């Protein structure tokens, strides 16, 4: 690959399919995987109360 060429993103915000893909046993053996943590902020949920 040309090192001077601009790299394009491989994932976009909200690409759940990409993030939820499991690493293959071969990828795990090689250490070629990333642990992904999903964080969801539910503002205004059942436990939320406005300040008085």
Rosetta silent file (secondary structure, phi, psi, omega in degrees, C-alpha in Angstrom):
SEQUENCE: XXXXXXXXXXXXXXXXXXXXXXXXXXXXXXXXXXXXXXXXXXXXXXXXXXXX
SCORE:     score description
SCORE:     0.000 S_00000001
   1 L     0.000  140.493  178.817    0.000    0.000    0.000 S_00000001
   2 L   -69.731  117.352 -176.221    1.229    3.478   -0.804 S_00000001
   3 L   -68.182  -22.204 -179.678    2.188    5.036    2.548 S_00000001
   4 L   -85.432   -9.476 -179.148    1.558    8.571    1.269 S_00000001
   5 L   -76.973  137.035  179.783   -2.007    7.758    0.262 S_00000001
   6 L   -67.803  132.555  179.669   -4.708    9.036    2.623 S_00000001
   7 L   -84.666  135.902  178.002   -6.375    6.185    4.497 S_00000001
   8 L   -88.560  146.905  177.283  -10.149    6.036    4.381 S_00000001
   9 L   -62.555  147.034  179.527  -12.123    5.234    7.553 S_00000001
  10 L  -100.627   -9.645  179.274  -13.235    1.627    7.838 S_00000001
  11 L  -143.701  151.407  177.441  -16.196    2.307   10.148 S_00000001
  12 L  -117.104  156.592  176.501  -18.731    5.063   10.609 S_00000001
  13 L   -53.115  133.318  179.734  -20.544    6.133   13.781 S_00000001
  14 L    87.480    5.451  178.968  -23.386    3.719   14.379 S_00000001
  15 L   -80.280   74.146 -175.906  -21.824    0.838   12.419 S_00000001
  16 H   -63.585  -35.957 -178.714  -22.970   -1.770   14.928 S_00000001
  17 H   -59.894  -40.475 -179.516  -22.377   -4.704   12.585 S_00000001
  18 H   -65.492  -44.323 -176.819  -18.699   -3.791   12.356 S_00000001
  19 H   -73.463  -27.745 -176.838  -18.301   -3.433   16.126 S_00000001
  20 H   -89.197   -2.781  179.884  -20.227   -6.604   16.959 S_00000001
  21 L   -66.436  131.648  179.764  -18.196   -8.852   14.639 S_00000001
  22 L   -83.379  144.535  175.701  -16.418  -11.574   16.609 S_00000001
  23 L   -72.934  144.314  177.305  -12.718  -12.215   16.111 S_00000001
  24 L   -76.806  159.710  177.148  -11.862  -15.564   14.573 S_00000001
  25 H   -55.573  -36.215  178.896   -9.756  -18.043   16.590 S_00000001
  26 H   -65.261  -42.239  178.742   -6.865  -17.306   14.200 S_00000001
  27 H   -64.706  -40.205  178.636   -7.139  -13.534   14.839 S_00000001
  28 H   -64.312  -43.690  179.587   -7.240  -14.133   18.601 S_00000001
  29 H   -59.165  -39.480  179.475   -4.189  -16.396   18.398 S_00000001
  30 H   -80.855   -9.676 -177.152   -2.280  -13.663   16.524 S_00000001
  31 L    78.481   19.528 -176.788   -3.520  -10.960   18.933 S_00000001
  32 L   -97.364   68.075  178.426   -5.262   -9.203   16.054 S_00000001
  33 L  -154.256  164.823  179.335   -8.434   -8.095   17.837 S_00000001
  34 L  -134.448  133.077  175.453   -9.772   -5.217   19.901 S_00000001
  35 L   -76.313  127.894 -177.917  -12.082   -5.366   22.897 S_00000001
  36 L  -112.099  129.942  177.409  -15.064   -3.124   22.189 S_00000001
  37 L  -115.929  129.563  179.491  -17.157   -1.564   24.937 S_00000001
  38 L  -101.970  128.511  179.228  -20.482    0.052   24.074 S_00000001
  39 L  -115.260  132.143  179.459  -21.641    2.950   26.229 S_00000001
  40 L  -125.738  124.962 -179.961  -25.191    4.237   26.106 S_00000001
  41 L  -103.396  110.726 -178.425  -26.242    7.457   27.810 S_00000001
  42 L  -101.889   79.176  179.140  -29.972    7.446   28.459 S_00000001
  43 L   -72.129  129.784  179.361  -30.633   11.031   29.424 S_00000001
  44 L    86.914   18.454  179.235  -34.171   11.502   30.621 S_00000001
  45 L   -75.127 -173.300 -175.282  -34.689    7.838   31.498 S_00000001
  46 L   -59.879  -30.288 -177.731  -36.903    6.528   34.338 S_00000001
  47 L   -91.126   -1.787 -177.464  -34.416    7.402   37.101 S_00000001
  48 L   -86.644  132.719  176.409  -33.784   10.927   35.794 S_00000001
  49 L  -131.948  136.372  178.721  -35.465   13.833   37.566 S_00000001
  50 L   -67.266  148.815  177.523  -35.026   17.509   36.705 S_00000001
  51 L   -69.343  140.406  180.000  -33.364   19.698   39.290 S_00000001
  52 L  -102.609    0.000    0.000  -35.795   21.826   41.256 S_00000001
